[in-house]
Amino acid sequence: MIVFILFIVAAVVAYFFFTQNKKIKIEHENLENQYKDLNHTKKSQSVIYGKSIEQFSPFMHYYPYNRKDARFLGTPIDYIQFNFMPNERDDEIVLIEVKGCSSQLTERERRIKSIVERGRIRYEEFRVR
């Protein structure tokens, strides 16, 4: 008789455990899906914010160059800045990549930076016939 009671108690405990475990798994999956949705939304908002900042950065009061001489490309570099100085020998062309907050350079942007730093940039005239 005691064995039968222990068997019933064990069956009830096992049933309770498995039903609770199933509820916990379902709740975990729901929370995981909510996290993925929030993370996707946050990333989308970050991209929109970044694209907006790129467009308006020359109009910020702390932009270090003459905004009239900035030309927006968007990709793979955000701006070409023509930095004309009083002494023509000091003129320069600056490639500008606008980044906000904690965003990092992409692999392609790092390659472009490396190309410029190594002096592997030139001017070429293309004639249309």
N, C-alpha and C positions, 0 to 999 in steps of 0.2 A: 504494500500500500504506500509506503514512504517513497519507494522508487517511482511509483506512478505520480505522486504529488510533485516530486522533484522534476520529473519529466514534463509535467504540465507547466510548472514554474519556469523551467528552462525554455519551453516552447513559447510562453508568453514573453519572456525577456528577449528571446531571439526575434520574435515578431515585432516587438516594440523597437528593438535596435535597428532592424532592417527598414522599417517604415520611417523612423527618424532619419536614418542615413540617407534614404531616398529623398526625403524632404530637404535635407541639408545639401545634397547634390544639386537638386533643382534650384534652390536658392543661390547656390554658388554659381551655377550657370547663368542665372538671371543677373547676378551682380557682375559677372564677367562680361556679359553682353552690354550692360549699362556702361561699364568702364570703357569698352571698345568704342561705343557710340560717343561718349564724352571725349575720349582721346581723339577720335576722328574729327569731331566738331572743333576741338581746340586747335588741332593742326590746320584745319581749313581756315579758321579765324586768323591764325598766325600768318598763313600764306597771304590772305587778303590784306592784313595789316602791312606785311612786308612789301607787297606790290604798291600799296598806297604811299608808303614812306619813300619808296624808290622814286615815284613820280614827283613828289613834292620836296625832296631833300634840298635841291638848290634854293628853295625859297625860305629855308630855315635861317634864322638870323645868325647862326654860328657856322653856316656853310663857308668854307675857307677861300672860295674863289668867286670870280665874277660870274653870276648865274647866267648872264647874257651870252657867255661863251661856252656854256655847257650844252652838249648834244646828247639826248637820251637815245640809247640803243635798246636797253631792256635785257637783252641776252646776247652773248654770254657775259658781257660787261654792261653795267648799267649806264655809265656816262663816259663820253670822251670830253675832257675839259681842256679847252685851249686857254692856256695861261699866258697871256701877253703882258710883258713887263715894259717899263719905260726904256730899258736898255734891251735892244733886240736880241743881244747875245744871251740874255737870261730867259728868253721865251721857252716855254716847255709845253708838252702835251702830256696830260695825265689821264690814265685809265682809272676810272672810279667804280668800285663795287660797293653799293650801299648795303649795310647790314644793320639789323636792329636787334636789340636785346642780346640773346645768347646764340643767335644763329651763326653758323660756321660756313666757311667757304666750301663750295662743292669741289669735287675732284677736278672738274674742268676749270673752275675759277682758280684753283691752286696751280694748275698747269699754266694758265695764262700769266699768272703772277710770276712764276718761275721763268717763263719765256722773256718777260719784260726785264726781270732782274738780271738775266744773263745777256741782255742787250740784243736778243734775237728778234728785233723788230726793225722794219724798214719802211720807206715810203716808195710807193710804186704808182706810176701814172699809167692808166689804161686808156688807150685811144680806141674809139669806136669808128669803124670804117663804113 
